[in-house]
Amino acid sequence: MNVMLLAAGEGTRLRPYTLTLPKPAIPFLNLPLASHSLGFLNDLPINKLVVNTFHLPEKIHSLFHRIPHNAKELHFSNEVGEILGNGGGLGKARAHFSGGGDFIMMNSDEVILPTDSDVVKKAVAQHKASGAIATLMVMEHHGVGTQFGGVWVDGANQVKGFGKTAIDGTKKAWHFIGVQILSERIFQYIPTTGASNILYDVMAAAIANGESVQCFPFEATWFETGNPTDFLEASEKCISFLLNPLASPEKTALERVFDRYANSKMISQSLEGAHLHFSNEASINTESKFQGFVCCAEGSRLPENCNLKNVVIGEGVQIPPGTQAENVLLI
């Protein structure tokens, strides 16, 4: 199957970190966020992997040449002058999908830990059997309709529209996690030029024309990572999953991503009440003081006399002795 990863965004809510690294390259549990997105696919065979770019494109290129994505072909769709949105970005890349059948489009900065490791394969199977133009992977979330817009469906999980406000004839709203299976027919509804939104512009037009857009509900733990506070909270929660001696779907999903995408062994341990998550190729002076959690990526160096609380240290970063830091990414 062909896959499009959306990687053009500027990550404005995660500034200043995204001024120097595009969001898909930001380290989450010492791996680029894009690795966690690809990990959700759980080794689904990929023919073409198409990645769109706009913000810091050279760093997106470098990132995906390094990630062991296992796609037979890697292509980039570079947006210049104007960011095209998820609809316009897909439209610009349409030539890569011509004749390739159904494909997946997803965000490249998601952390989704499913209860069922084969959920993507099951969603693809439902999509192919239904003949729908699109199948959206969705889950329950208390913030739908208030914190963010939802996918409004009827009793058969047929999508009627999108937004925070209920739509006539719908039964409930689901939270869309940014993963969708699409028919090639979707390109009939994408403008040939300019920016557009895949839901509010493209799929809304398809629904109005009588096309079927379906939902595939599933159980998962999903994390918001769009701003520094949520990013750090998600990191702490995931390290707690890893440190729990009991098995859990979240722990299994995270360990699967490490096994597949990490270049070195990842270790999680408690130290005097703090939670450490680090590469075995990081250098850590354990006489420094730690609170909350600390992540240390491959090649990083944490020397003596530091005092750190809720800190992420990026790949190859060497912080000075005596560093005092709290609630920050040192990347």
C-alpha positions in Angstrom: 0.0 0.0 0.0 1.1 3.6 -0.7 1.3 6.1 2.2 1.5 9.8 2.4 2.9 11.4 5.5 2.0 15.1 6.1 5.2 16.8 7.2 4.9 20.3 5.8 3.6 22.1 8.9 5.5 24.8 10.8 4.7 23.5 14.3 4.0 27.0 15.5 2.5 25.9 18.8 5.8 24.1 19.6 8.0 27.0 19.1 10.8 27.9 19.8 11.9 24.2 19.3 10.4 24.0 15.8 12.3 27.0 14.6 15.4 24.8 14.3 13.8 21.3 13.9 10.6 20.4 12.1 8.1 18.9 14.4 8.4 15.3 12.9 12.1 15.4 13.9 11.5 16.5 17.5 12.6 13.7 19.8 9.8 12.0 21.7 11.2 9.3 24.1 14.4 9.8 22.2 13.0 8.9 18.7 11.7 11.4 16.1 8.0 11.9 16.3 7.8 10.6 12.8 9.0 7.2 14.0 6.0 7.0 16.3 3.7 7.8 13.4 5.2 5.1 11.2 5.2 2.7 14.2 1.4 3.0 14.3 1.3 1.3 10.9 2.9 -1.8 12.6 5.1 -2.9 9.6 2.3 -2.6 7.1 4.0 -3.2 3.8 4.6 0.1 2.1 5.2 0.5 -1.6 5.6 4.2 -2.0 6.1 6.5 1.0 5.4 10.1 0.0 6.3 13.0 2.4 5.3 16.6 1.8 7.5 19.4 2.9 7.4 23.2 3.4 9.0 24.2 6.7 12.7 23.3 6.9 12.5 20.9 3.9 16.1 19.9 3.9 15.8 18.6 7.5 12.7 16.6 6.5 14.6 15.1 3.7 17.5 14.2 6.0 15.1 12.7 8.6 13.3 10.4 6.3 16.5 9.2 4.6 17.6 8.2 8.1 14.4 6.5 9.4 14.3 2.8 8.5 10.8 3.1 7.0 11.2 0.0 4.8 9.2 1.5 2.0 10.2 0.3 -1.5 10.2 3.9 -2.7 10.6 7.2 -0.9 9.4 10.4 -2.6 9.1 14.1 -1.5 6.5 16.6 -2.5 8.0 20.0 -1.8 5.6 22.9 -1.3 7.3 26.3 -2.1 5.9 29.8 -1.4 2.6 28.6 0.1 1.8 25.8 2.5 -1.1 23.9 0.9 -2.8 22.2 3.9 -3.6 18.5 4.0 -6.0 18.7 1.1 -3.9 20.8 -1.2 -0.7 19.0 -0.2 -2.3 15.7 -1.2 -3.5 17.3 -4.5 0.0 18.4 -5.3 1.3 14.9 -4.8 -1.4 13.2 -6.8 0.9 11.9 -9.5 2.5 9.6 -7.0 -0.8 7.9 -6.3 -2.1 7.6 -9.8 -3.0 3.9 -10.6 -1.9 2.8 -7.1 -5.3 2.1 -5.7 -6.4 2.8 -2.1 -3.7 4.5 0.1 -3.2 5.9 3.6 -2.6 9.5 4.5 -1.6 10.4 8.0 0.2 13.0 10.1 3.9 12.6 10.8 3.8 13.8 14.4 1.3 11.5 16.1 1.7 9.3 19.2 -1.1 6.7 19.1 -0.9 3.6 21.2 -3.6 1.2 20.1 -5.1 -1.7 22.1 -5.0 -3.9 19.0 -1.7 -3.9 17.2 -3.4 -4.9 13.9 -6.0 -2.1 13.9 -4.6 -0.4 10.8 -4.9 -3.7 8.8 -8.5 -4.1 10.0 -9.3 -0.5 9.0 -7.9 -1.1 5.6 -9.9 -4.3 5.2 -13.1 -2.5 6.2 -12.4 0.3 3.7 -11.8 -2.0 0.8 -15.0 -4.0 1.6 -17.2 -0.9 1.9 -16.2 0.9 -1.3 -16.2 4.2 0.6 -14.2 7.1 -0.8 -12.6 7.6 2.7 -12.4 5.8 6.0 -11.4 7.9 9.0 -9.8 6.2 12.0 -11.5 7.6 15.1 -11.7 7.2 18.8 -13.7 8.4 21.8 -12.4 11.7 23.4 -14.0 13.9 26.0 -12.7 17.1 24.2 -14.8 16.5 21.0 -17.2 19.3 20.5 -15.5 21.6 23.0 -11.7 21.4 22.8 -11.7 20.6 19.1 -14.1 19.7 16.3 -15.4 16.2 15.8 -16.5 13.8 13.0 -20.3 13.7 13.2 -21.8 10.3 12.2 -25.2 8.7 11.9 -26.1 5.4 13.6 -24.2 3.4 11.0 -21.0 5.5 11.4 -21.5 7.2 8.1 -19.9 10.6 8.2 -22.3 13.6 7.8 -19.9 16.5 8.5 -17.2 18.0 10.7 -16.9 20.6 13.4 -17.7 21.5 17.0 -21.5 21.8 16.5 -23.8 18.8 16.1 -25.1 18.2 12.6 -28.8 17.3 11.9 -29.3 13.6 11.6 -26.2 12.6 13.5 -25.9 10.4 16.6 -22.5 11.4 18.0 -19.1 12.8 17.2 -15.8 11.0 17.1 -12.2 12.3 17.5 -10.3 11.9 14.3 -6.7 10.9 15.0 -5.2 12.0 11.7 -5.1 8.6 9.9 -7.3 7.9 6.9 -7.6 5.4 4.1 -8.5 7.0 0.8 -9.8 5.9 -2.5 -8.2 7.4 -5.6 -11.6 9.0 -6.3 -10.7 11.5 -3.6 -8.7 13.4 -6.2 -11.9 14.3 -8.1 -12.7 16.6 -5.2 -9.4 18.3 -4.6 -8.8 21.6 -6.4 -5.9 21.4 -8.8 -4.2 24.4 -7.2 -4.1 26.2 -3.9 -4.6 25.3 -0.3 -7.5 23.1 1.0 -8.5 21.1 4.0 -9.1 17.3 3.5 -12.1 17.2 5.8 -13.9 20.6 5.6 -13.3 21.2 1.9 -12.6 17.9 0.1 -14.6 15.3 2.0 -17.4 17.7 2.6 -17.7 18.2 -1.1 -17.6 14.4 -1.7 -20.4 13.8 0.9 -22.5 16.5 -0.7 -22.1 14.6 -4.0 -23.4 11.4 -2.5 -20.0 9.7 -1.7 -19.7 7.5 1.3 -17.3 8.5 4.0 -17.0 6.1 6.9 -15.5 5.9 10.4 -13.5 3.1 11.9 -13.7 3.5 15.7 -11.0 1.8 17.7 -9.5 1.9 21.2 -6.2 3.6 21.8 -4.3 6.0 24.0 -3.7 9.2 22.0 -1.5 12.1 23.0 -1.6 15.7 22.1 2.0 16.9 21.5 1.4 20.2 19.8 2.6 22.5 22.6 5.4 22.2 25.1 3.2 21.5 28.1 1.3 18.7 26.4 4.5 17.3 24.9 6.2 17.0 28.3 3.1 15.6 29.9 2.8 13.0 27.2 6.5 12.1 27.7 6.0 11.6 31.4 2.9 9.5 30.9 4.6 7.2 28.4 7.7 6.7 30.6 5.3 5.7 33.3 3.8 3.0 31.0 7.4 1.7 30.3 8.3 1.6 34.0 5.2 -0.3 35.0 6.2 -3.9 35.6 2.7 -5.1 34.4 2.1 -5.5 30.7 -0.2 -3.1 28.9 -1.1 -2.3 25.3 0.6 1.1 25.7 3.8 -0.4 26.9 3.7 -3.1 24.1 3.1 -0.4 21.4 6.0 1.8 22.7 8.4 -1.1 22.9 7.5 -2.2 19.4 8.4 1.3 18.1 11.8 1.1 19.9 12.5 -2.3 18.5 11.7 -1.2 15.0 13.2 2.4 14.9 15.8 2.9 17.6 19.5 2.6 16.6 20.4 1.8 20.2 18.8 0.1 23.2 16.3 2.3 25.1 16.4 1.9 28.9 13.8 3.2 31.4 14.5 3.2 35.1 13.6 5.0 38.3 16.3 6.9 40.3 15.4 8.3 43.7 11.9 9.0 42.6 12.7 10.4 39.2 12.0 8.6 35.9 14.9 8.3 33.4 14.5 7.2 29.8 17.8 7.0 27.9 19.8 5.4 25.1 22.5 3.0 26.2 24.7 5.2 24.0 24.1 8.3 26.1 26.4 9.4 28.9 24.7 10.1 32.2 26.3 11.2 35.5 23.9 9.8 38.0 25.3 12.1 40.7 23.4 14.9 39.1 20.0 15.6 40.6 16.8 14.6 38.8 13.1 15.2 39.3 10.0 14.3 37.3 11.5 12.7 34.2 14.6 13.1 32.0 15.1 11.7 28.5 18.6 11.4 27.1 18.9 10.5 23.4 21.7 8.6 21.6 25.1 10.4 21.8 23.9 13.0 24.4 26.0 13.8 27.5 24.6 14.7 30.9 27.6 15.7 33.1 28.1 16.3 36.8 26.3 18.8 39.1 23.2 19.2 36.9 19.7 19.7 38.4 17.0 18.7 35.9 13.3 18.3 36.1 11.1 17.3 33.1 13.9 17.7 30.5 14.4 16.2 27.1 18.0 16.1 25.8 18.3 15.6 22.1 20.5 13.4 20.0 24.2 14.3 20.3 23.5 17.3 22.7 26.1 17.8 25.3 24.9 20.1 28.1 27.4 22.0 30.3 28.2 20.8 33.9 26.0 22.5 36.5 23.1 23.0 34.1 19.8 23.9 35.9 16.8 23.2 33.7 13.0 22.6 34.2 10.2 21.8 31.7 12.3 22.3 28.6 13.7 20.5 25.5 17.4 20.8 25.1 17.7 19.9 21.4 
